[in-house]
Amino acid sequence: MTQAVREAALRPAAAGFYPFLPARMWTAAAHLTELVARDRGICAKAASRANRVLSDAHFMFRGGGEQKTGTSRAPG
């Protein structure tokens, strides 16, 4: 089953970098991008794909169409 909305969840190991976000809580990636960008003082819409606001090292992703090979998923 494919989800239409791209979601992201903060990895527990990265929780210290984002004390304002709960770990492992799946949320619309666009919303998390806005929160993280605001915390960093940047415009989320100005972030390029090469300089993504939500890194694979800190966040897990699911849904939203194409999945990259090797993308981590939370156990479910």
RODO-2510 file (C-alpha; in nm, 4 decimals, decimal comma):
residues 76
     n   res          X          Y          Z
     1     m     0,0000     0,0000     0,0000
     2     t     0,1398     0,3389    -0,1023
     3     q     0,0817     0,6434     0,1155
     4     a     0,0054     0,9669    -0,0666
     5     v     0,1639     1,1873     0,2008
     6     r     0,5374     1,1665     0,2683
     7     e     0,5957     1,1143     0,6390
     8     a     0,9032     1,1388     0,8559
     9     a     0,9922     1,0349     1,2092
    10     l     1,2886     1,1467     1,4173
    11     r     1,5343     0,8680     1,4934
    12     p     1,5772     0,8231     1,8706
    13     a     1,9571     0,8535     1,8362
    14     a     1,9133     1,2051     1,6934
    15     a     1,6650     1,3291     1,9548
    16     g     1,9307     1,5439     2,1231
    17     f     1,9649     1,7543     1,8064
    18     y     1,5900     1,8289     1,7972
    19     p     1,4628     1,8611     2,1575
    20     f     1,1422     2,0188     2,0268
    21     l     1,0418     1,7032     1,8306
    22     p     0,9206     1,3694     1,9683
    23     a     1,1178     1,0654     1,8491
    24     r     0,9501     0,7900     1,6449
    25     m     0,6296     0,9905     1,5898
    26     w     0,5286     0,9768     1,2203
    27     t     0,4341     1,3240     1,0971
    28     a     0,3940     1,4858     0,7561
    29     a     0,7484     1,5476     0,6319
    30     a     0,6493     1,8930     0,5058
    31     h     0,5431     1,9930     0,8573
    32     l     0,8647     1,8636     1,0140
    33     t     1,0636     2,0447     0,7456
    34     e     0,8964     2,3725     0,8415
    35     l     0,9660     2,3179     1,2127
    36     v     1,3315     2,2249     1,1631
    37     a     1,3904     2,5055     0,9116
    38     r     1,2321     2,7583     1,1471
    39     d     1,4563     2,6358     1,4307
    40     r     1,7606     2,6807     1,2030
    41     g     1,6458     3,0238     1,0887
    42     i     1,6073     2,9295     0,7219
    43     c     1,3178     2,9233     0,4788
    44     a     1,2099     2,5615     0,4170
    45     k     1,1047     2,6434     0,0603
    46     a     1,4529     2,7773    -0,0143
    47     a     1,6237     2,4516     0,0837
    48     s     1,7529     2,2663    -0,2200
    49     r     1,7465     1,8883    -0,2643
    50     a     2,1257     1,8877    -0,2257
    51     n     2,0896     2,0552     0,1147
    52     r     1,7812     1,8834     0,2529
    53     v     1,6442     2,0077     0,5816
    54     l     1,5596     1,6567     0,7069
    55     s     1,8620     1,4284     0,6778
    56     d     1,8445     1,0516     0,6345
    57     a     2,0864     1,0224     0,9259
    58     h     1,8401     1,1872     1,1652
    59     f     1,4998     1,0961     1,0190
    60     m     1,3171     0,7880     0,8882
    61     f     1,0834     0,8297     0,5902
    62     r     0,7813     0,6506     0,4469
    63     g     0,5102     0,7090     0,1868
    64     g     0,4823     0,9816    -0,0721
    65     g     0,5514     0,7843    -0,3862
    66     e     0,9019     0,6741    -0,4818
    67     q     1,1101     0,5118    -0,2133
    68     k     1,4886     0,5276    -0,2315
    69     t     1,6632     0,1926    -0,2083
    70     g     1,7973     0,1424     0,1406
    71     t     1,5624     0,3898     0,3052
    72     s     1,5093     0,2933     0,6674
    73     r     1,1665     0,2205     0,8034
    74     a     1,0542     0,2051     1,1622
    75     p     0,9625    -0,1396     1,2841
    76     g     0,5935    -0,1723     1,2713
***
